[in-house]
Amino acid sequence: GENMQISRAVSFSVPSQNHIGIYVHAPVVGTTASCTLGKYGALVGFRRVDTTFQNFNAVELGRRLSQHVVGMNPLTVGEMPEIQEEEAKEGKKEEGEGKELENIEEEGSRVSD
């Protein structure tokens, strides 16, 4: 076995109208329901705004949303200004690289004509 040590832990609580969904991928055998350990995990906080649907299962919805987060492996969730700026810079950089490639291809076609 591996020598795993937990260096820190966090506890979450939400008001009664909000929910926390959890999903842990590859859970460690022998963990309890109140504390689950695994290789990957996600927590999703959400609040129900439409109460017309009566068969609402917050636990199942939260688990499925969290499972999708783990499966998609995002760098971030939501819109953070710093991330948007970085993505914009990367997009401009990629556009510039594409133009350089187009210029090289055009020059190559002129030489071969």
PyMOL commands that set and color helices and strands:
alter all, ss='L'
color gray80, all
select helices_A, chain A and resi 58-72+81-112
alter helices_A, ss='H'
color red, helices_A
select strands_A, chain A and resi 18-27+38-47
alter strands_A, ss='S'
color yellow, strands_A
deselect
rebuild
show_as cartoon
